[in-house]
Amino acid sequence: MWSVPLKVGKAINLTKGEGDKNEIKFDYLKLDQEEKFIDLSKPLMMSAFGKWTKKAGYYSLNKGKLSQLIYDDKRFAGLLRLKKLIN
């Protein structure tokens, strides 16, 4: 997963090459349907899928640190976030 500046600057690999190294495809999960952009100062949630292993799971990215939450030989239907209960 990459952060690419809109004007001038260098692209930054947010997962620090973990996807390429472990052959995992990461996808950003938009948990707040009202958000207009990705705020890198807040924790990000990502789905993960092993290109060859077919494992699936979820990772978080918080302050530049990638953390595996769950990654297994299972299929996960998705995440549910109840925004009203959190607020």
C-alpha positions as CSV (number, residue, x, y, z in Angstrom):
1,M,0.0,0.0,0.0
2,W,1.4,3.3,-1.1
3,S,1.0,7.0,-0.2
4,V,1.5,9.1,-3.3
5,P,1.6,12.9,-2.9
6,L,-0.8,14.9,-5.1
7,K,1.8,17.5,-6.1
8,V,5.5,17.0,-5.6
9,G,7.3,14.4,-3.5
10,K,8.2,10.8,-3.2
11,A,5.8,7.9,-2.9
12,I,6.0,6.0,0.4
13,N,5.4,2.3,0.8
14,L,3.2,2.3,4.0
15,T,3.5,-1.5,4.5
16,K,7.3,-1.3,4.1
17,G,7.4,-4.1,1.5
18,E,5.6,-6.7,3.6
19,G,3.1,-7.4,0.8
20,D,5.9,-8.1,-1.7
21,K,8.0,-10.0,0.7
22,N,5.3,-12.3,1.9
23,E,3.2,-12.2,-1.3
24,I,0.2,-10.6,0.4
25,K,-2.3,-8.3,-1.2
26,F,-3.4,-5.5,1.1
27,D,-6.6,-3.5,0.6
28,Y,-7.7,-0.5,2.6
29,L,-11.0,-1.0,4.4
30,K,-13.1,2.2,4.5
31,L,-14.9,1.8,7.8
32,D,-16.4,5.3,7.8
33,Q,-18.5,5.8,4.7
34,E,-18.5,9.6,5.3
35,E,-14.7,10.0,5.1
36,K,-13.5,12.0,2.1
37,F,-9.8,11.0,2.3
38,I,-7.5,8.6,4.2
39,D,-6.1,10.2,7.3
40,L,-2.6,8.6,7.9
41,S,-2.5,10.1,11.4
42,K,-5.3,7.6,12.4
43,P,-5.1,3.8,12.5
44,L,-5.9,2.1,9.2
45,M,-7.6,-1.2,8.8
46,M,-6.6,-3.4,5.8
47,S,-7.8,-6.8,4.5
48,A,-5.0,-9.2,3.5
49,F,-5.0,-12.1,1.1
50,G,-2.1,-14.4,0.4
51,K,-1.5,-14.6,-3.4
52,W,-0.2,-18.2,-3.2
53,T,-1.3,-19.5,0.2
54,K,-4.9,-18.2,-0.2
55,K,-4.8,-17.2,3.5
56,A,-7.0,-14.3,4.5
57,G,-7.2,-11.9,7.3
58,Y,-6.9,-8.3,8.6
59,Y,-4.0,-6.0,9.5
60,S,-3.8,-2.6,11.0
61,L,-1.4,0.2,10.3
62,N,-0.9,2.7,13.1
63,K,1.8,5.3,13.2
64,G,3.8,3.5,10.6
65,K,3.6,0.1,12.4
66,L,2.0,-2.8,10.5
67,S,0.3,-5.3,12.9
68,Q,-1.3,-8.6,12.0
69,L,-4.7,-8.9,13.7
70,I,-5.7,-12.2,12.2
71,Y,-4.3,-14.1,9.2
72,D,-5.2,-17.8,8.7
73,D,-6.4,-20.5,6.3
74,K,-9.9,-19.3,6.7
75,R,-12.3,-17.1,4.8
76,F,-13.7,-14.0,6.6
77,A,-17.0,-12.5,5.6
78,G,-16.1,-8.9,6.6
79,L,-15.9,-6.4,9.4
80,L,-18.8,-4.8,11.1
81,R,-18.4,-1.4,12.8
82,L,-21.2,0.1,14.8
83,K,-20.3,3.7,14.7
84,K,-23.2,4.8,17.0
85,L,-22.1,2.5,19.8
86,I,-18.5,3.8,19.6
87,N,-19.5,7.5,19.8
